Amino acid sequence: MTPDKILLHKKSRQLELTYGDQNYRLDAEYLRVHSPSAEVRGHHGQGGQLPFGKKQVAIAHIEAAGNYALHIVFDDGHDSGIYTWDYLHDLCVNKETHWQKYLDDLHQQGKSRDPDTQIVKLM
């Protein structure tokens, strides 16, 4: 589903997507940790790495990728994910579910959203 309007709010580090009368704001961190890149998702859904320490990441810029997607470049240098319209829509409508799974995965792996925090597990 193609959005009707796309706005990048650099100060708040949010991407705003409008679909008809539905308006969504996605934080840069949320988009970065859910990048559709092979680095994050792996190849064919296998072998990806959980991004962590991305709480302060921002979107450097966005550009259209043909008529089917957005190419999002983040200020941490990550620029290899192509966000299709369908994937962006899924990230919008299922935001709470995706975000909670990410937080659960971070906790399970002993990682933090904060780049300046290291979690030490005691055995």
Backbone hydrogen bonds, N-H to C=O, Kabsch-Sander energy under -0.5 kcal/mol:
donor,donor_aa,acceptor,acceptor_aa,energy
4,D,18,T,-3.2
5,K,18,T,-1.3
7,L,16,E,-2.6
9,H,7,L,-0.6
9,H,14,Q,-3.2
10,K,8,L,-0.9
13,R,9,H,-0.8
14,Q,9,H,-2.1
15,L,26,L,-2.8
16,E,7,L,-3.5
16,E,14,Q,-0.5
17,L,15,L,-0.5
17,L,24,Y,-2.6
18,T,5,K,-2.4
19,Y,22,Q,-3.0
22,Q,19,Y,-2.6
24,Y,17,L,-2.8
26,L,15,L,-2.9
27,D,25,R,-0.5
28,A,13,R,-2.5
31,L,27,D,-2.2
32,R,28,A,-2.9
33,V,29,E,-2.7
34,H,30,Y,-1.0
35,S,32,R,-1.3
41,R,37,S,-3.0
42,G,38,A,-1.6
43,H,46,Q,-1.7
44,H,42,G,-0.6
45,G,42,G,-0.6
46,Q,43,H,-1.4
48,G,41,R,-0.6
49,Q,39,E,-2.4
53,G,112,S,-2.2
55,K,113,R,-2.5
57,V,54,K,-1.5
60,A,58,A,-0.6
60,A,73,V,-2.3
61,H,73,V,-1.5
63,E,71,H,-1.8
65,A,69,A,-2.7
66,G,64,A,-0.6
68,Y,65,A,-1.3
69,A,65,A,-0.8
70,L,83,Y,-2.4
71,H,63,E,-3.2
72,I,70,L,-0.6
72,I,81,G,-1.0
73,V,61,H,-2.7
73,V,71,H,-0.5
74,F,72,I,-0.5
74,F,78,H,-2.7
75,D,58,A,-2.6
77,G,74,F,-1.7
83,Y,70,L,-2.7
83,Y,81,G,-0.6
84,T,82,I,-0.9
85,W,68,Y,-2.1
88,L,84,T,-2.7
89,H,85,W,-2.3
90,D,86,D,-2.2
91,L,87,Y,-2.5
92,C,88,L,-1.8
93,V,89,H,-2.7
94,N,90,D,-2.1
95,K,92,C,-1.1
98,H,94,N,-2.6
99,W,95,K,-2.8
100,Q,96,E,-2.3
101,K,97,T,-2.1
102,Y,98,H,-2.1
103,L,99,W,-2.5
104,D,100,Q,-2.6
105,D,101,K,-2.6
106,L,102,Y,-2.6
107,H,103,L,-2.3
108,Q,104,D,-2.6
109,Q,105,D,-2.1
110,G,106,L,-0.7
110,G,107,H,-1.0
111,K,106,L,-2.6
117,T,114,D,-1.6
120,V,118,Q,-0.5
121,K,119,I,-0.5
122,L,120,V,-0.5
